[in-house]
């Protein structure tokens, strides 16, 4: 996973940020007789004066078949951060993490993390 671009925009008097990233991974070994599907998602985590933990999903995908488990996505930007009147997103440090859940036919759902990086939202609007 690698960062491509972090953009800060202003709409309706509020800050919004769009994080664009690439994701390349092979999850085929996770499929076996008991795997129903995988839920893949990328989160952006940050700290504000109000909340120590803020976590936003910025991309997600459901993989239902082993043939779909090789991921090679470029310039992912499905969801944005922002719209919170209490948060100034300028210069905000983000930790971007690739997560996935293995959803079995029978048994417990397991949650995993694979790769992360830190970036900073720019101080000015794009």
N, C-alpha and C positions, 0 to 999 in steps of 0.2 A: 504494500500500500504506500502510495506517495502523494504528496500534496501538489496540486497544480496551481490553484489560485484561491485567494481569499478576498472577497469583495465586500465593502461596506456601502450600503445605500440608505437613503432617507426617504420614507414615504409617510405621508399624513402626520408628520412631526415625530415619527418614531424611527429608531435605528433597526436595520435588518442586515444580516450578513449571509452571504452565500459562499459555502466552502465547496470547491471543486477538487476531486481526488481521483486517482486511478486505483483499481483493485485487481490483482492477479493472484489467484489461488486455486489449488486443486483439492476439492473436498470429496473426491470419489472414495477414498478409504473409509469415510464415515458411513457409507451405505452398506448394509447387510440385511439379512432376512427380517430383522426387527425394526428397520428404519422406515418410518412413514414419510417424513419430510424433514428438511432443514429450513430454519428461519434465519436468514442472514440480515445483519443490520450494522450500520456505522453510526457511532454516537459522537457527539461533540460535548465535552464536559468542561465546565468553567466555574469559577468562584466569583460571587458578588458580595457586597457588604450585607445584603439581606439573607442570603443562603450560602452555606458552605459548599453544597453539592447542587449543581444544576446540570442536568443531562438531557440532551435533545437528540432524537433520532433524525439523521440527515439523509439516510438512504436505507431502503430495505428491499428484500426479495425473498420469495418462497421458492425453494428447490424441491421438486417432488420426485425427481428421477435421477439416477446415477449419471445419465447422459447429459444432464444440465449442471453437473457439479463442478465443471471446470469453468471458473469465472475469469473473464478477461475484459473488464469494464474500463472504459476511458472517460474522463471528464464527468464523473458522477456528480450530479447536483440535483437531487430529487426534492428535498425539503430545505427550508431556510431556518436560520435562527432569527429571533427578533419579535418585535411587536409588543414587548413588555415595557410599559411606561416607566417602570422603576429601574431599568437597566440601561446604562450607557455602554454600548458595545465597542466604542472607540478604544483601541489599544488593548483589548481584552485578550488574555492568553487562553488558548483552547487546547485541550488534549483530544485528539481524534483517534478512535479505537474501532477496529473491526471485531464484531461479536457474532456468534452464531449459537442457535439452540438446535440440539438434536431431538427431534420429536419421534418417539418410538411408537410402534403399533401397541406395545404393552410395556408398561414400566414408567419410570420417572423421566421427565424432560430434563436434559442437562444443558447448562449454559457454559460457553467457552469464549475466551478472548484470544485473538491471534493478530498481533501487530498493532502498534500505535505510534503516533508522532505528535509533537507539540508545534503549534503555530500561533501567530498573533494577528488579530484583526487590525487592519491599517488605522491610523489616527485620523484620516480624512476620508470623505465620501468619494466614491469612484464615479 
